[in-house]
């Protein structure tokens, strides 16, 4: 009996050590929490929550692939004009993220973030005052929880939000309709959900500095919350995470790419809610699908959902375009996640330019990208909450120089310095991007 106990104890210890090992290989999974019920999957998911998986799948060669990515050289353009696009990942809200607790949310990054010609982020919640939901994996909120996340009167606001994500259908058709109505009422363009079938093709196109930018948006999941009869049009649903190609159908995206070009878009930016939680590398099947969609006509993919950062890449398409895939920009704001790495995000500054080539033909292309890592610093709870988005690299430098911000205590400073080290160790791609 004693021997059996020792064997069981040893087995449990080995299992725990394996699950807590940050260098363990990821397992193939769709990572859609609503589709998994096995105890093993729950344990595996929990282990990733505790310790991020920091290596790519075995045999994928993705570590080398991302280490070698770079922006291909291009010829000089005549009479060039530039614009900047700032893109962020998920804006998530619940509980004490509202107008009363977000007074200082944008203090450290707002002036820089909202200074771009175009600013875009993913609004990962429905706005539905008629059905407020505060469950762990399902929620909808009132406008007072949405408004402070969409901008700041001192600095500006988002030019566009995407609304395609796994929480879009949380409060069903009423939530989708009320979200669209709310965004219309504050004159905020959006892409990704629709009140009627006709609106599915009604994505926005912006003109900035002589460059037309179409914004598309899609989600890999609706959290298995069934669409009401006749309302499947409510969310642009594309199963990006599917393990088998037979379950992945990108025809809606290809249809929208065609429409965007017909409507004069010079640049197509596509927001993809996809990927695998708590892993720094996207799976190879998503990389393959990203390349196929970039070849099909997308110029910029802005990814989010994994609740953590992913590496990014430049990709030269078969027709010679230099395109960019940001596999996951993380959660710029998120109440429910507490691990420091899960509150790390990126502001991506993408520069696009237009001008004339040597034959006098107008060319529009991506020029470069700068990545700005941030940390969502949560201070206090309830009425005493005082949350901020903090730039990691510049703040860590100030702390090391003895200039710790007044709103931080010693523990906050330690976390920021540790995230600075984490980012530089696992996510820094010096040959492809600049950082600040």
Secondary structure as UniProt FT lines:
FT   HELIX           2..19
FT   TURN            22..23
FT   HELIX           33..35
FT   HELIX           39..50
FT   TURN            58..59
FT   HELIX           62..68
FT   STRAND          78..91
FT   TURN            95..96
FT   TURN            99..101
FT   TURN            103..109
FT   HELIX           110..113
FT   TURN            114..115
FT   STRAND          118..123
FT   STRAND          126..127
FT   TURN            129..130
FT   STRAND          133..134
FT   STRAND          139..141
FT   HELIX           143..146
FT   HELIX           147..149
FT   STRAND          151..152
FT   TURN            153..155
FT   STRAND          156..157
FT   STRAND          160..162
FT   TURN            166..171
FT   HELIX           172..185
FT   TURN            186..187
FT   STRAND          189..191
FT   HELIX           197..201
FT   STRAND          205..208
FT   TURN            209..210
FT   STRAND          211..219
FT   TURN            223..224
FT   TURN            229..230
FT   HELIX           232..234
FT   TURN            240..241
FT   HELIX           245..247
FT   HELIX           251..262
FT   TURN            263..264
FT   STRAND          267..273
FT   TURN            277..278
FT   HELIX           284..296
FT   STRAND          300..304
FT   STRAND          312..316
FT   TURN            318..319
FT   STRAND          322..326
FT   STRAND          329..333
FT   HELIX           340..343
FT   STRAND          344..356
FT   TURN            358..359
FT   STRAND          362..377
FT   HELIX           382..384
FT   STRAND          388..391
FT   HELIX           392..400
FT   TURN            401..402
FT   TURN            406..407
FT   HELIX           410..426
FT   TURN            430..432
FT   STRAND          434..435
//
